[in-house]
Amino acid sequence: MAGGWTRDGAVGEQIEASIQDELARMKSRAAPVGESLTHCAECEEEIPEARRQAIPGVKLCFDCASERDARPVARTGINRRGSKDSQLR
């Protein structure tokens, strides 16, 4: 089903492209590598041995990692459809 200025299948292609972009962004987040720190890089608390063995290359304690992961990440949205003005030109 086409809508407005789009051709058949364009909406599905847009959704698929957005999914692929998000998957690529998630894959680009590099996992820690190398030797784990014994103390947290932010708060300097000792990182438990079990955490260091479970996540090679870990640099943060659980509390600091949880706090950092909870912070919102600013991402720019991509308007794949463009504005109506650009479509009319």
DOTI-528715 format. One record per residue: chain; x, y, z of N, C-alpha, C, O in turn; residue in one letter. Coordinates in pm, 1 decimal, decimal comma. Example, Ala and Ser with C-alpha at 12.3 -4.5 7.8 and 13.67 -1.06 7.14 Angstrom:
residues 2
{chain:A&n.x:1319,0&n.y:-569,0&n.z:780,0&ca.x:1230,0&ca.y:-450,0&ca.z:780,0&c.x:1320,0&c.y:-330,0&c.z:780,0&o.x:1423,6&o.y:-331,9&o.z:846,5&resn:A}
{chain:A&n.x:1285,0&n.y:-225,0&n.z:708,0&ca.x:1367,0&ca.y:-106,0&ca.z:714,0&c.x:1290,0&c.y:3,0&c.z:787,0&o.x:1340,9&o.y:113,8&o.z:803,9&resn:S}
END
This chain:
residues 89
{chain:A&n.x:84,3&n.y:-117,6&n.z:0,0&ca.x:0,0&ca.y:0,0&ca.z:0,0&c.x:88,7&c.y:123,8&c.z:0,0&o.x:168,8&o.y:143,4&o.z:91,4&resn:M}
{chain:A&n.x:74,9&n.y:204,2&n.z:-98,8&ca.x:150,8&ca.y:328,6&ca.z:-106,7&c.x:71,3&c.y:439,3&c.z:-40,0&o.x:-51,6&o.y:435,4&o.z:-35,2&resn:A}
{chain:A&n.x:143,4&n.y:537,8&n.z:11,1&ca.x:74,2&ca.y:649,6&ca.z:73,9&c.x:134,1&c.y:780,4&c.z:27,0&o.x:254,7&o.y:802,1&o.z:39,2&resn:G}
{chain:A&n.x:50,9&n.y:867,0&n.z:-26,1&ca.x:100,0&ca.y:998,4&ca.z:-68,3&c.x:200,2&c.y:987,2&c.z:-180,9&o.x:170,2&o.y:935,7&o.z:-288,6&resn:G}
{chain:A&n.x:319,9&n.y:1036,5&n.z:-154,1&ca.x:423,4&ca.y:1041,9&ca.z:-256,6&c.x:509,9&c.y:916,6&c.z:-260,6&o.x:601,4&o.y:907,9&o.z:-342,5&resn:W}
{chain:A&n.x:482,9&n.y:820,2&n.z:-174,4&ca.x:568,2&ca.y:701,8&ca.z:-167,2&c.x:521,9&c.y:595,1&c.z:-263,9&o.x:405,6&o.y:592,4&o.z:-304,1&resn:T}
{chain:A&n.x:611,7&n.y:509,2&n.z:-300,2&ca.x:577,7&ca.y:397,4&ca.z:-387,9&c.x:543,4&c.y:276,0&c.z:-302,2&o.x:565,0&o.y:277,5&o.z:-181,0&resn:R}
{chain:A&n.x:491,0&n.y:172,6&n.z:-363,6&ca.x:456,0&ca.y:50,2&ca.z:-291,0&c.x:578,8&c.y:-7,3&c.z:-221,1&o.x:685,2&o.y:-19,3&o.z:-281,8&resn:D}
{chain:A&n.x:563,9&n.y:-42,6&n.z:-93,8&ca.x:672,9&ca.y:-103,6&ca.z:-19,4&c.x:768,9&c.y:-5,7&c.z:45,3&o.x:859,8&o.y:-47,4&o.z:117,1&resn:G}
{chain:A&n.x:750,8&n.y:123,5&n.z:21,6&ca.x:845,4&ca.y:222,0&ca.z:74,2&c.x:841,4&c.y:228,8&c.z:226,5&o.x:945,1&o.y:246,3&o.z:290,6&resn:A}
{chain:A&n.x:723,6&n.y:215,3&n.z:284,3&ca.x:712,3&ca.y:220,6&ca.z:430,2&c.x:784,2&c.y:102,3&c.z:491,9&o.x:857,0&o.y:117,9&o.z:589,9&resn:V}
{chain:A&n.x:764,6&n.y:-14,6&n.z:436,1&ca.x:834,6&ca.y:-134,1&ca.z:485,4&c.x:985,0&c.y:-120,5&c.z:472,4&o.x:1059,1&o.y:-161,0&o.z:561,9&resn:G}
{chain:A&n.x:1030,7&n.y:-64,0&n.z:361,7&ca.x:1174,2&ca.y:-42,4&ca.z:342,7&c.x:1228,9&c.y:56,4&c.z:445,4&o.x:1340,2&o.y:39,5&o.z:495,1&resn:E}
{chain:A&n.x:1151,1&n.y:158,6&n.z:476,8&ca.x:1193,0&ca.y:257,4&ca.z:576,2&c.x:1205,4&c.y:192,7&c.z:713,4&o.x:1302,3&o.y:218,1&o.z:785,1&resn:Q}
{chain:A&n.x:1109,6&n.y:110,1&n.z:750,6&ca.x:1114,5&ca.y:40,8&ca.z:878,7&c.x:1234,6&c.y:-52,8&c.z:883,0&o.x:1307,0&o.y:-56,0&o.z:982,5&resn:I}
{chain:A&n.x:1256,0&n.y:-128,0&n.z:777,4&ca.x:1369,3&ca.y:-220,4&ca.z:771,1&c.x:1501,9&c.y:-145,6&c.z:780,6&o.x:1593,3&o.y:-191,0&o.z:849,4&resn:E}
{chain:A&n.x:1513,8&n.y:-32,3&n.z:712,9&ca.x:1636,9&ca.y:47,1&ca.z:718,3&c.x:1660,8&c.y:99,9&c.z:859,7&o.x:1774,7&o.y:102,7&o.z:906,3&resn:A}
{chain:A&n.x:1555,0&n.y:141,3&n.z:927,5&ca.x:1569,1&ca.y:189,5&ca.z:1065,5&c.x:1615,3&c.y:78,0&c.z:1157,9&o.x:1699,3&o.y:99,9&o.z:1245,3&resn:S}
{chain:A&n.x:1561,1&n.y:-40,7&n.z:1139,0&ca.x:1602,7&ca.y:-155,8&ca.z:1219,4&c.x:1748,7&c.y:-188,6&c.z:1193,8&o.x:1824,0&o.y:-213,2&o.z:1288,0&resn:I}
{chain:A&n.x:1789,4&n.y:-189,3&n.z:1068,0&ca.x:1928,6&ca.y:-219,2&ca.z:1034,3&c.x:2024,1&c.y:-114,7&c.z:1093,0&o.x:2132,4&o.y:-149,3&o.z:1140,1&resn:Q}
{chain:A&n.x:1984,3&n.y:12,5&n.z:1090,2&ca.x:2066,7&ca.y:118,3&ca.z:1149,6&c.x:2085,5&c.y:95,4&c.z:1298,8&o.x:2196,1&o.y:109,7&o.z:1350,8&resn:D}
{chain:A&n.x:1978,0&n.y:60,1&n.z:1367,3&ca.x:1985,2&ca.y:37,7&ca.z:1512,2&c.x:2070,3&c.y:-84,7&c.z:1543,8&o.x:2148,4&o.y:-82,4&o.z:1638,9&resn:E}
{chain:A&n.x:2056,5&n.y:-191,0&n.z:1465,7&ca.x:2139,4&ca.y:-309,4&ca.z:1486,7&c.x:2287,0&c.y:-278,2&c.z:1465,1&o.x:2372,1&o.y:-324,4&o.z:1541,1&resn:L}
{chain:A&n.x:2317,3&n.y:-200,5&n.z:1362,6&ca.x:2456,9&ca.y:-161,8&ca.z:1337,1&c.x:2511,8&c.y:-77,6&c.z:1451,1&o.x:2627,4&o.y:-93,0&o.z:1490,3&resn:A}
{chain:A&n.x:2427,7&n.y:12,6&n.z:1505,0&ca.x:2471,2&ca.y:94,8&ca.z:1617,3&c.x:2499,6&c.y:9,1&c.z:1739,3&o.x:2597,5&o.y:31,8&o.z:1810,4&resn:R}
{chain:A&n.x:2413,7&n.y:-89,8&n.z:1763,8&ca.x:2433,7&ca.y:-176,6&ca.z:1879,3&c.x:2559,1&c.y:-262,7&c.z:1864,0&o.x:2631,5&o.y:-284,8&o.z:1961,0&resn:M}
{chain:A&n.x:2584,8&n.y:-310,9&n.z:1743,1&ca.x:2703,0&ca.y:-393,7&ca.z:1718,9&c.x:2831,5&c.y:-312,2&c.z:1729,1&o.x:2937,2&o.y:-366,0&o.z:1762,2&resn:K}
{chain:A&n.x:2822,2&n.y:-182,4&n.z:1700,7&ca.x:2942,2&ca.y:-99,2&ca.z:1704,3&c.x:2987,3&c.y:-68,6&c.z:1847,0&o.x:3101,2&o.y:-27,4&o.z:1868,8&resn:S}
{chain:A&n.x:2898,2&n.y:-88,8&n.z:1943,9&ca.x:2937,5&ca.y:-70,7&ca.z:2083,9&c.x:3034,4&c.y:-181,9&c.z:2119,4&o.x:2994,9&o.y:-297,0&o.z:2137,7&resn:R}
{chain:A&n.x:3157,9&n.y:-147,4&n.z:2128,7&ca.x:3261,9&ca.y:-246,9&ca.z:2152,7&c.x:3254,8&c.y:-299,2&c.z:2296,1&o.x:3240,6&o.y:-222,5&o.z:2391,3&resn:A}
{chain:A&n.x:3265,0&n.y:-429,9&n.z:2308,9&ca.x:3271,0&ca.y:-491,6&ca.z:2440,6&c.x:3410,9&c.y:-467,2&c.z:2498,3&o.x:3507,5&o.y:-453,5&o.z:2423,2&resn:A}
{chain:A&n.x:3421,6&n.y:-461,7&n.z:2630,6&ca.x:3553,3&ca.y:-441,2&ca.z:2690,3&c.x:3649,1&c.y:-553,5&c.z:2651,4&o.x:3609,6&o.y:-669,8&o.z:2643,2&resn:P}
{chain:A&n.x:3771,5&n.y:-518,7&n.z:2628,4&ca.x:3874,9&ca.y:-617,3&ca.z:2597,6&c.x:3997,2&c.y:-586,5&c.z:2681,2&o.x:4010,1&o.y:-478,0&o.z:2737,9&resn:V}
{chain:A&n.x:4086,2&n.y:-682,9&n.z:2687,9&ca.x:4210,0&ca.y:-663,0&ca.z:2762,0&c.x:4195,4&c.y:-706,4&c.z:2906,4&o.x:4103,6&o.y:-780,2&o.z:2942,0&resn:G}
{chain:A&n.x:4286,8&n.y:-659,7&n.z:2987,9&ca.x:4289,3&ca.y:-698,7&ca.z:3127,7&c.x:4193,7&c.y:-612,3&c.z:3209,5&o.x:4187,8&o.y:-490,5&o.z:3192,4&resn:E}
{chain:A&n.x:4120,0&n.y:-676,6&n.z:3297,3&ca.x:4025,8&ca.y:-605,1&ca.z:3382,7&c.x:4099,8&c.y:-526,6&c.z:3489,0&o.x:4207,4&o.y:-565,6&o.z:3534,3&resn:S}
{chain:A&n.x:4039,4&n.y:-414,4&n.z:3528,3&ca.x:4094,1&ca.y:-337,0&ca.z:3639,3&c.x:4051,9&c.y:-401,7&c.z:3770,9&o.x:3946,3&o.y:-464,6&o.z:3778,0&resn:L}
{chain:A&n.x:4132,4&n.y:-386,9&n.z:3873,4&ca.x:4095,3&ca.y:-439,9&ca.z:4005,0&c.x:4007,1&c.y:-341,0&c.z:4079,3&o.x:3930,2&o.y:-380,0&o.z:4167,2&resn:T}
{chain:A&n.x:4017,6&n.y:-211,9&n.z:4044,4&ca.x:3937,2&ca.y:-107,4&ca.z:4107,6&c.x:3867,1&c.y:-25,9&c.z:3999,3&o.x:3920,0&o.y:-7,1&o.z:3889,7&resn:H}
{chain:A&n.x:3748,8&n.y:21,2&n.z:4031,6&ca.x:3664,5&ca.y:95,7&ca.z:3937,9&c.x:3735,6&c.y:222,1&c.z:3889,6&o.x:3800,3&o.y:291,6&o.z:3968,0&resn:C}
{chain:A&n.x:3723,1&n.y:251,1&n.z:3761,0&ca.x:3786,9&ca.y:368,8&ca.z:3702,1&c.x:3718,2&c.y:498,3&c.z:3745,6&o.x:3778,3&o.y:605,2&o.z:3735,5&resn:A}
{chain:A&n.x:3594,1&n.y:491,4&n.z:3793,6&ca.x:3523,3&ca.y:612,6&ca.z:3834,2&c.x:3524,5&c.y:634,9&c.z:3984,8&o.x:3560,3&o.y:743,2&o.z:4031,1&resn:E}
{chain:A&n.x:3485,3&n.y:532,7&n.z:4062,0&ca.x:3472,8&ca.y:553,2&ca.z:4206,9&c.x:3586,1&c.y:490,2&c.z:4287,0&o.x:3595,3&o.y:511,3&o.z:4407,9&resn:C}
{chain:A&n.x:3671,2&n.y:414,2&n.z:4222,1&ca.x:3787,9&ca.y:349,0&ca.z:4282,3&c.x:3753,0&c.y:241,8&c.z:4385,1&o.x:3838,4&o.y:202,1&o.z:4464,4&resn:E}
{chain:A&n.x:3627,4&n.y:194,2&n.z:4384,6&ca.x:3590,1&ca.y:79,8&ca.z:4468,3&c.x:3644,1&c.y:-46,6&c.z:4402,6&o.x:3663,5&o.y:-51,2&o.z:4281,1&resn:E}
{chain:A&n.x:3668,0&n.y:-148,3&n.z:4483,6&ca.x:3719,6&ca.y:-273,9&ca.z:4429,0&c.x:3612,4&c.y:-342,7&c.z:4345,3&o.x:3495,9&o.y:-349,5&o.z:4384,5&resn:E}
{chain:A&n.x:3653,5&n.y:-393,5&n.z:4229,3&ca.x:3562,7&ca.y:-468,3&ca.z:4142,1&c.x:3571,9&c.y:-614,5&c.z:4184,8&o.x:3681,6&o.y:-670,2&o.z:4188,4&resn:I}
{chain:A&n.x:3458,4&n.y:-678,3&n.z:4217,4&ca.x:3461,4&ca.y:-817,8&ca.z:4262,4&c.x:3525,9&c.y:-910,5&c.z:4159,0&o.x:3512,5&o.y:-890,2&o.z:4038,3&resn:P}
{chain:A&n.x:3594,5&n.y:-1010,3&n.z:4208,0&ca.x:3664,6&ca.y:-1106,4&ca.z:4122,1&c.x:3567,9&c.y:-1173,8&c.z:4024,4&o.x:3602,1&o.y:-1195,1&o.z:3908,1&resn:E}
{chain:A&n.x:3448,1&n.y:-1207,2&n.z:4071,0&ca.x:3350,1&ca.y:-1274,2&ca.z:3983,9&c.x:3314,8&c.y:-1185,5&c.z:3864,8&o.x:3299,7&o.y:-1235,6&o.z:3753,4&resn:A}
{chain:A&n.x:3301,3&n.y:-1055,3&n.z:3886,2&ca.x:3270,2&ca.y:-962,0&ca.z:3776,5&c.x:3388,2&c.y:-952,4&c.z:3680,2&o.x:3369,0&o.y:-948,7&o.z:3558,7&resn:R}
{chain:A&n.x:3508,7&n.y:-948,4&n.z:3733,4&ca.x:3627,6&ca.y:-939,5&ca.z:3646,3&c.x:3642,8&c.y:-1062,9&c.z:3559,4&o.x:3687,5&o.y:-1053,4&o.z:3445,1&resn:R}
{chain:A&n.x:3605,7&n.y:-1179,8&n.z:3613,1&ca.x:3615,7&ca.y:-1302,6&ca.z:3533,9&c.x:3501,4&c.y:-1313,3&c.z:3432,9&o.x:3519,9&o.y:-1364,3&o.z:3322,4&resn:Q}
{chain:A&n.x:3383,3&n.y:-1265,1&n.z:3471,7&ca.x:3266,8&ca.y:-1275,2&ca.z:3383,1&c.x:3276,1&c.y:-1180,3&c.z:3264,3&o.x:3229,4&o.y:-1212,5&o.z:3155,0&resn:A}
{chain:A&n.x:3336,8&n.y:-1062,4&n.z:3285,6&ca.x:3346,3&ca.y:-961,9&ca.z:3179,3&c.x:3493,2&c.y:-923,8&c.z:3161,8&o.x:3542,6&o.y:-834,5&o.z:3230,7&resn:I}
{chain:A&n.x:3563,0&n.y:-990,5&n.z:3070,5&ca.x:3704,0&ca.y:-956,2&ca.z:3049,2&c.x:3718,7&c.y:-810,4&c.z:3006,2&o.x:3646,2&o.y:-763,7&o.z:2918,3&resn:P}
{chain:A&n.x:3810,9&n.y:-739,8&n.z:3066,9&ca.x:3836,3&ca.y:-601,0&ca.z:3031,1&c.x:3746,7&c.y:-502,0&c.z:3101,6&o.x:3743,5&o.y:-385,0&o.z:3063,4&resn:G}
{chain:A&n.x:3672,6&n.y:-545,2&n.z:3204,4&ca.x:3580,2&ca.y:-456,0&ca.z:3273,5&c.x:3658,2&c.y:-344,7&c.z:3344,2&o.x:3763,1&o.y:-368,4&o.z:3404,1&resn:V}
{chain:A&n.x:3603,9&n.y:-222,4&n.z:3335,6&ca.x:3671,1&ca.y:-105,3&ca.z:3393,3&c.x:3589,0&c.y:-40,1&c.z:3504,3&o.x:3642,2&o.y:38,3&o.z:3582,8&resn:K}
{chain:A&n.x:3457,3&n.y:-72,7&n.z:3511,3&ca.x:3368,5&ca.y:-9,5&ca.z:3607,9&c.x:3305,6&c.y:-113,2&c.z:3699,9&o.x:3282,1&o.y:-227,4&o.z:3660,4&resn:L}
{chain:A&n.x:3278,5&n.y:-71,0&n.z:3824,6&ca.x:3204,3&ca.y:-157,0&ca.z:3916,1&c.x:3058,8&c.y:-163,2&c.z:3869,7&o.x:3018,2&o.y:-88,1&o.z:3781,0&resn:C}
{chain:A&n.x:2981,9&n.y:-251,6&n.z:3929,2&ca.x:2843,2&ca.y:-269,9&ca.z:3887,3&c.x:2762,2&c.y:-142,3&c.z:3904,2&o.x:2685,4&o.y:-105,6&o.z:3815,2&resn:F}
{chain:A&n.x:2778,4&n.y:-74,1&n.z:4017,5&ca.x:2700,0&ca.y:47,6&ca.z:4042,8&c.x:2730,7&c.y:156,5&c.z:3940,7&o.x:2638,5&o.y:218,3&o.z:3887,4&resn:D}
{chain:A&n.x:2857,4&n.y:181,0&n.z:3912,7&ca.x:2894,1&ca.y:284,8&ca.z:3816,0&c.x:2849,8&c.y:247,2&c.z:3674,5&o.x:2804,8&o.y:333,3&o.z:3598,9&resn:C}
{chain:A&n.x:2862,2&n.y:119,6&n.z:3638,4&ca.x:2819,1&ca.y:74,8&ca.z:3506,1&c.x:2667,5&c.y:89,3&c.z:3491,9&o.x:2618,9&o.y:130,0&o.z:3386,3&resn:A}
{chain:A&n.x:2592,8&n.y:56,4&n.z:3597,0&ca.x:2446,8&ca.y:69,9&ca.z:3593,0&c.x:2406,3&c.y:215,5&c.z:3579,3&o.x:2315,0&o.y:248,8&o.z:3503,8&resn:S}
{chain:A&n.x:2474,8&n.y:301,9&n.z:3652,7&ca.x:2444,1&ca.y:445,5&ca.z:3646,2&c.x:2472,6&c.y:501,0&c.z:3507,1&o.x:2393,5&o.y:578,6&o.z:3453,5&resn:E}
{chain:A&n.x:2585,7&n.y:461,5&n.z:3448,7&ca.x:2620,6&ca.y:509,1&ca.z:3314,9&c.x:2522,3&c.y:457,1&c.z:3210,5&o.x:2484,2&o.y:530,7&o.z:3119,5&resn:R}
{chain:A&n.x:2481,0&n.y:331,4&n.z:3222,5&ca.x:2387,5&ca.y:274,3&ca.z:3126,0&c.x:2249,4&c.y:337,4&c.z:3135,2&o.x:2175,0&o.y:338,0&o.z:3037,2&resn:D}
{chain:A&n.x:2213,9&n.y:390,8&n.z:3253,0&ca.x:2082,7&ca.y:450,9&ca.z:3271,8&c.x:2075,0&c.y:592,5&c.z:3214,3&o.x:1965,2&o.y:644,6&o.z:3194,7&resn:A}
{chain:A&n.x:2189,0&n.y:655,2&n.z:3187,1&ca.x:2189,0&ca.y:791,1&ca.z:3130,8&c.x:2133,0&c.y:787,8&c.z:2988,9&o.x:2164,8&o.y:697,2&o.z:2911,9&resn:R}
{chain:A&n.x:2050,3&n.y:885,3&n.z:2954,1&ca.x:1997,6&ca.y:888,9&ca.z:2817,3&c.x:2109,3&c.y:920,6&c.z:2716,8&o.x:2199,4&o.y:1000,0&o.z:2743,8&resn:P}
{chain:A&n.x:2100,1&n.y:857,1&n.z:2602,6&ca.x:2198,0&ca.y:877,9&ca.z:2496,6&c.x:2133,8&c.y:963,4&c.z:2388,8&o.x:2029,1&o.y:927,5&o.z:2334,9&resn:V}
{chain:A&n.x:2195,6&n.y:1075,6&n.z:2357,2&ca.x:2142,8&ca.y:1163,6&ca.z:2252,8&c.x:2178,4&c.y:1106,4&c.z:2116,2&o.x:2295,2&o.y:1082,8&o.z:2085,4&resn:A}
{chain:A&n.x:2076,2&n.y:1085,0&n.z:2035,8&ca.x:2098,6&ca.y:1037,4&ca.z:1899,3&c.x:2023,2&c.y:1128,8&c.z:1804,8&o.x:1915,2&o.y:1178,2&o.z:1837,2&resn:R}
{chain:A&n.x:2079,7&n.y:1150,4&n.z:1690,3&ca.x:2011,4&ca.y:1233,5&ca.z:1592,2&c.x:1916,9&c.y:1145,7&c.z:1512,2&o.x:1952,9&o.y:1036,6&o.z:1467,9&resn:T}
{chain:A&n.x:1796,2&n.y:1195,1&n.z:1494,7&ca.x:1699,8&ca.y:1121,3&ca.z:1414,9&c.x:1721,3&c.y:1148,5&c.z:1267,3&o.x:1762,8&o.y:1257,5&o.z:1227,8&resn:G}
{chain:A&n.x:1693,0&n.y:1050,1&n.z:1188,5&ca.x:1708,7&ca.y:1065,4&ca.z:1044,8&c.x:1569,9&c.y:1064,4&c.z:983,1&o.x:1495,4&o.y:967,6&o.z:997,7&resn:I}
{chain:A&n.x:1535,9&n.y:1171,0&n.z:914,9&ca.x:1408,3&ca.y:1178,9&ca.z:846,8&c.x:1427,0&c.y:1121,0&c.z:707,5&o.x:1467,3&o.y:1191,6&o.z:615,1&resn:N}
{chain:A&n.x:1397,9&n.y:993,5&n.z:692,9&ca.x:1419,8&ca.y:925,5&ca.z:565,4&c.x:1319,0&c.y:969,5&c.z:459,0&o.x:1346,9&o.y:959,1&o.z:339,6&resn:R}
{chain:A&n.x:1204,4&n.y:1017,7&n.z:500,4&ca.x:1101,5&ca.y:1054,4&ca.z:404,0&c.x:1122,9&c.y:1193,4&c.z:348,0&o.x:1072,4&o.y:1225,1&o.z:240,3&resn:R}
{chain:A&n.x:1196,1&n.y:1276,0&n.z:418,4&ca.x:1217,6&ca.y:1412,6&ca.z:372,4&c.x:1095,4&c.y:1498,3&c.z:398,9&o.x:989,7&o.y:1448,0&o.z:437,0&resn:G}
{chain:A&n.x:1110,6&n.y:1623,9&n.z:379,1&ca.x:998,0&ca.y:1715,1&ca.z:401,4&c.x:911,4&c.y:1721,5&c.z:276,6&o.x:955,0&o.y:1685,0&o.z:167,4&resn:S}
{chain:A&n.x:789,0&n.y:1768,0&n.z:293,9&ca.x:700,0&ca.y:1783,5&ca.z:179,0&c.x:760,0&c.y:1882,4&c.z:77,7&o.x:746,7&o.y:1863,4&o.z:-43,2&resn:K}
{chain:A&n.x:825,4&n.y:1987,2&n.z:127,6&ca.x:885,2&ca.y:2084,8&ca.z:37,4&c.x:988,8&c.y:2020,5&c.z:-53,3&o.x:993,2&o.y:2047,9&o.z:-173,2&resn:D}
{chain:A&n.x:1072,3&n.y:1934,6&n.z:4,7&ca.x:1177,5&ca.y:1872,8&ca.z:-77,2&c.x:1119,7&c.y:1776,5&c.z:-179,7&o.x:1179,2&o.y:1754,9&o.z:-285,2&resn:S}
{chain:A&n.x:1004,5&n.y:1718,8&n.z:-149,3&ca.x:942,3&ca.y:1626,2&ca.z:-243,6&c.x:873,9&c.y:1699,2&c.z:-359,1&o.x:856,6&o.y:1642,9&o.z:-467,2&resn:Q}
{chain:A&n.x:835,3&n.y:1823,8&n.z:-335,8&ca.x:764,6&ca.y:1899,3&ca.z:-439,0&c.x:860,1&c.y:1966,4&c.z:-537,8&o.x:819,1&o.y:2007,2&o.z:-646,5&resn:L}
{chain:A&n.x:986,1&n.y:1977,5&n.z:-499,7&ca.x:1083,4&ca.y:2045,8&ca.z:-588,8&c.x:1135,7&c.y:1957,3&c.z:-695,4&o.x:1217,4&o.y:2000,3&o.z:-776,8&resn:R}
END
